[in-house]
Amino acid sequence: MRKSDQRLKRKVRIRKKVYGDSNKPRLAVYKSNKNIYVQAIDDLNHTTIGSASTLSKELKVERLTIDAAKKVGELMGDILNKNKIEEAVFDRGGYIYHGRVKALADGIREKGIKF
């Protein structure tokens, strides 16, 4: 079984248990080799509340590092604060909670969002 297939199996297993609503959205993470993305999703209404990535106009970084992932998390925290959201559910998307994914989560937590 390929590595990507294993991640997709983990992702499906996580998504069975994790869902978000308008008061407590799901923060879905996706990372590629060059960028990292996070979306705040309301699963009940099937809408995206907000999103941030390394491609955002505010950031626009050239290399994906742990510091860049933390800045994306802080940007996402600002977006959630602007929408008056205090709690969220973290969906790591099958990735190991380590390195860039952990830095992203820490950046969101620094802005006062709990999960």
SVG drawing of the C-alpha trace seen along z (x, -y; Angstrom):
<svg xmlns="http://www.w3.org/2000/svg" viewBox="-27 -41 39 43">
<polyline fill="none" stroke="black" stroke-width="0.4" points="0.0,0.0 1.3,-3.4 2.0,-6.1 -0.7,-8.4 -3.3,-5.6 -2.4,-5.0 -2.9,-8.8 -6.3,-8.7 -7.4,-5.7 -6.4,-7.7 -8.3,-10.7 -11.5,-8.8 -11.2,-7.2 -10.7,-10.7 -13.6,-12.2 -16.0,-9.6 -15.6,-11.2 -14.9,-14.8 -17.5,-17.3 -18.0,-21.1 -20.9,-23.5 -21.2,-27.3 -20.3,-27.8 -17.4,-25.2 -16.1,-24.7 -13.8,-21.9 -10.3,-23.2 -9.3,-21.0 -5.6,-20.9 -4.0,-20.0 -0.3,-20.2 1.6,-19.8 5.4,-19.9 5.3,-23.6 2.3,-25.0 0.0,-24.4 -3.7,-25.2 -6.4,-25.4 -10.1,-25.9 -12.8,-26.5 -15.7,-24.4 -19.3,-24.3 -20.3,-20.7 -24.0,-21.2 -24.5,-23.9 -21.8,-22.7 -20.0,-26.1 -16.5,-27.4 -16.3,-30.1 -12.7,-31.1 -9.5,-29.9 -5.8,-30.7 -2.7,-29.3 0.9,-30.1 -0.5,-31.5 -2.6,-34.2 -1.9,-37.8 -0.9,-38.6 1.8,-35.9 3.0,-34.9 6.1,-32.9 8.6,-31.3 9.4,-28.2 7.2,-26.1 8.8,-26.0 7.6,-25.6 7.6,-29.4 5.5,-29.8 3.0,-27.2 2.8,-29.0 2.1,-32.3 -0.7,-30.6 -2.1,-29.4 -2.0,-32.9 -3.8,-34.3 -6.5,-31.6 -6.8,-32.6 -7.4,-36.2 -10.1,-35.1 -11.8,-33.1 -11.6,-35.9 -13.1,-38.3 -16.1,-35.8 -16.4,-35.6 -15.5,-32.0 -13.8,-30.8 -13.7,-27.0 -13.0,-24.7 -12.3,-21.1 -8.9,-20.3 -8.9,-17.9 -5.3,-17.0 -6.4,-15.3 -4.5,-12.1 -1.2,-13.8 0.9,-13.1 0.5,-15.8 4.2,-16.8 6.3,-19.5 4.3,-21.9 0.9,-20.6 1.7,-21.1 3.1,-24.6 -0.1,-25.5 -2.2,-24.3 0.0,-26.2 -0.4,-29.4 -4.2,-29.1 -4.0,-28.5 -1.9,-31.6 -4.8,-33.7 -7.1,-32.3 -8.9,-29.5 -9.5,-26.3 -9.7,-22.8"/>
</svg>
